[in-house]
Amino acid sequence: MPTTLPHLCALLGCLAGYVLACLIAALGALDAQAAALLTAVLPSAGGLAAWLVGRHFDT
């Protein structure tokens, strides 16, 4: 399957969301359950948002 702009944006969005979630969990005063929820939800939401942006700009 060729790499398209939406797929590449989704991959980079998931990676950025995971890094951001790890930084927030490490630097913030979160308990284990909140940190686990953050690292589970933020990469998916970031990937979805980036995929939608990539799909919008894909010509």
N, C-alpha and C positions, 0 to 999 in steps of 0.2 A: 504494500500500500504506500503510495507516495505521500510524503509529508506535505501537508497543506498549511496555509497560514493559520486557520483556526486550531488545528491540532498542535502546531508549534506553540501558539500562544497559550493553549490550555496546559501544555507540558511546563512551560516557563511559569505560568501562573500558579500551578500546583507547587512547583519547587519554591517559588517566592513565598507562597503562603505557608509552607512547612517551615522555612527558615524563620519567617516572622513569628510564627506560633512558638517555635522553640526559643527564640529570643524573649518573647513575652513571658513564657512559662519560666525561663531561667531567671529573668530579672525581676519579675513581679512576685508579689507575695501570694501565690496561689497554692491551694491544697492539691493533692494528687488527683482527685476527681475532676477538678476544674481544669487542671493542666492537660489531662487526658482528653477531656471534651474539646478543649481549644485546639489541640494538635490533631484531632479527628475532623473537626468542622472547618477550620480556617483554610486548609489546603484545598478541600473540595469546593468551597465557596469561591476561593480565588481562581481556581482552575475553570470553574463554570463562567465566572465573570470575564476572564481573559478569553475563553472560547467564544463567548458572545461578541466581545469586541473584535476579535479576529474574524469572526464570521461577518460582522458588519463591514469591515474594511476589505474583505476578500472580494476581488473583482473577477 
